[in-house]
Amino acid sequence: MAALLDDYVARSRKAVAAGCLLRDAAGRVLLVEPTYKPNWEVPGGIAEPGESPRQTAQRELGEELGLDLPVGRLLCVDHLATGQRADALRFLFAVDGPPIPVDALVLQAAEIRSARYCAPAEVAERASARLARRVAACLAAPHLPVYLEDGIPAG
């Protein structure tokens, strides 16, 4: 019976990641250009064992951008059913406060090549389609947080 439960738990695990949505005074979204893949991202990353999504977002904000800002309200939870590997849950949090100039960021050189604020159309050009849908859904949602499936509002 224990082996059956262990197998079930192993198959039901979800990969968890969290990101931060920072905006400038014009409402543009901060994207970072990773050194290890072609698409741009919001600051964030994969949760470590025992780490909550909010803690992940906070840690990644410091590691990637050198920022010690409080992570704010939850904007969305996005379920991604990949079909090839474990399903994933992506959390996106707001970082409120005055806009941070790009030249004030301390980029983690091993992972982040550059950063820039992007209008929604530019997010769609630079980011993966899934992330672009997630960001667009958060920007358009009349009430937050929003629940998404593959970046599309569900329910």
N, C-alpha and C positions, 0 to 999 in steps of 0.2 A: 504494500500500500504506500509506503514512504517513497519508493522508487517511482511510482505512478505520479505522486504529488510533485516530486522533484522534476520529472519530465514535463509536467504541465506548467510549472513555474518557469522552467527554462524556455519553453515555447511561447509563453505569454509575455515575456519581457519586452519593454519598449525602450528604444534609444531616446534619451532626453537631452535636449539642448535648449539654451535660452539666449536671447539677444536683447539689445537695447535700442530703443528708437530715440535718437536725439534729433532735434530740429533747430534750425536757425530762425531768425526773425521773419524771414520770408516764407517759412513753412517748409523749406527743403529738408530732406532727410540725409543724415550723415551715413555715408557708405565707406567701407574700407576695402582696399584692393589687396587681397591675400597674395603672398608670394608662391603659394603651393597649388593654386587652382585658377581657372580663367575668370570665373564669375565673382563680382564684388558681393560683399556681405554687409549686414549690419554688425556692429561690434557684438561679439558673443562667442559661444562655443558649447562643447559637449559637457554635460554634468559629470562630475567626479563621483565616485561611490560615496553615498551618505550625504551628498550636497543637494540642497533644494534648488529648484529652478531660479529663485530670486538670488540665492547665494552664488549660483553659477554666473548669472548676469553681472552681479557686483564684482566678482573675481575677474571676469573677462574684461570688464570696463577698465579695471586697474592694469591688468597685464597688457592688453592690446593698445590702450591709449594713454596710460599713465594718469588716469582720472580717479580721484577719490570722491565721487559724488554719490548721493543716495539714489538707489534704484527706486523708482516710483511705482505707480499703479500698474496692474496687469492690463495689457491691451488685448491680448488674444492667446488662445491655445489652438494650435493647428495639429490635427492628426494626419499623418502621412502614412498611407498604406503602400509600401514599396513593391510588394509581391516578390522581391528577390532576396531580401534580408529582413531583419526585424522591422516591424512598424516603428514609427517615430512620433514623438510628441515634441512640438516646437512651441516655446513660450516666448512672447515678446512683451517687454516692459518699457514703460515710459521713463525717461530721465528728464525731470522737469528742472527748471531754473533758467538762468540767463544763457543764451547761446554761447557755446565754446568756439572760439576761432580755431580754424584748422592748424594754424601755426603755433597754437598753444598746446597741441597734443604731443605727447611723447610716444611715438609709434614704436612698437616692438619689432625691430628690424628683421628678426628671423621669420616673422609671420606676416607682417603688414608692410606692403610696399608704399602705399600712399592712402590718403583719405580726402574726401571732398563731400560737400553738401550737394545733393541732387534733387531736382524737381521730380515729381512723380513720373513723368515721361522718361526721364533719364534713368530712374530706378529700373524701369521696365527694360531699358536697353542694356544696363550694366549687370544687373542681378539675374539670378536664375528665375525662370518663370514662376516657380513656386514661391520664392521670396518676394518677387514683385507683386504677386497676387495677395500675399499675406500683408504686405505693407499697404497696398491699395485698400484692402478690406478694412484695416485699422483706421486709415485716414478717412474713409467714407462712412464708417459705422456711426449711426445716430446714438447708440448706447454702447458703452464699453464695460467689461470686456466682451469680446465676440468669440464664439466658437466656430472654428473653421475645419473643413476637411479638404486637404490638398489646396489650401488657400482660398477656398470658396465657402462663404457663410452657409452653415447647415442649421436647420431647425427653426 
